[in-house]
Amino acid sequence: MFEKNSIRFYKSNQNWSDDVAFCRRSGLVKSFQGNFPFYEFDAFIEMAADMKGNQRHTLKVRHRYPQFSKDKHSGLPLEFTFPTDTGSIAERYAMWDMLGRYMDVSQPLPDIPRLEPFRHLDPTTKAFDEAGKRGRPATYWRDLYANASEKELKQWREEHRKLVDAAPWGSRPDLMAQSVPGYGDSYTAEPEDVNAYSRFPNKSDRFVERADAKDASPQNKRDGH
């Protein structure tokens, strides 16, 4: 029922639009300003502060060449804002990681609840699951949510947040720097704990050099989102 109703929702929802979409199959990002390759977009984290000095961080994905995609009326560059749970900066890194993996057809779909009903519709993911590489039942997330209590779900969410915060985001390779001349010349290192961006630098914060893309192992890529 979960799978059937989820697919029915996406097919019949009259408010759903194909005019704005991240298309895994074609590799294009569709917008009202036109369609552009996903690899032409850069991610950044925007920080805003309220009157009391409290910080709010938002993941944004912006087209690198605004002269071809800016809005004709406002003149603003084409960009998308991705909401995430209130939490650490690392969660914004994880969201960008998930979007990149979603658009990479050489990898299976990210193993998250929202995409589970559609795994069999994606050729790469279907082959991955049929080969037994997923290591989970086809209805893993559906059954987990059906059988877990709210207390258990809350505990698992907290454990997952800790895993996301502990992931070595700052030392991951910058793949964009390998293809865009001069892109990586401005800096080569990030804080070992990317959440340090939300506070003033202090002596306890350590910086780590970025790894080369060729040295990165696909096995180091994180499951989930």
Helices and strands as residue ranges (DSSP letters): H 2-12, E 21-22, E 28-31, E 34-37, G 38-40, E 41-49, E 55-63, H 66-69, E 79-82, H 89-103, G 113-121, H 123-130, H 140-147, H 150-166, G 169-171, G 175-178, E 189-191, G 194-198, E 207-209, G 213-215, G 218-220
